[in-house]
Amino acid sequence: MLIIGDEGAVVASQFGLLLRQWRQRAGLSQEALAQRAAVGIRTVRGLETGERTDPRMGTVRSLADALELTGAERAELFASAGRDEPVAAEPARSIRCTRPWRR
């Protein structure tokens, strides 16, 4: 969502505000975050400023991973992008018998 301020200036979306807040908390520049997330710097800049308003789910996931967001923070970032992060199925665990086999 792109918001126009009183002076006609573009104000970042909630997604962009959260992204910038967490990037700054991590002590990263836009360029460093872009490198960590394997996305273009123009993507990070555009998302933060609100020029880009519809990030792909993979982009949001990469940014969340690069910022090492907690579960609640990830959920908030995905929600602000208008998406729900799909829950990955956990790999099947093998059952290991700890008692010796008896006949």
Number of C-alpha atoms within 10 A of each C-alpha: 17 15 13 11 10 8 6 8 9 14 18 23 21 21 25 26 18 17 23 21 13 18 20 14 10 14 12 15 14 19 15 14 22 20 13 15 20 13 15 14 17 14 16 24 18 16 23 24 20 21 18 18 18 14 18 11 16 10 15 21 17 18 23 22 14 18 22 13 16 11 10 9 15 20 16 19 26 20 14 18 21 14 16 14 16 8 6 6 6 6 6 6 6 6 6 6 7 6 6 6 6 4 3
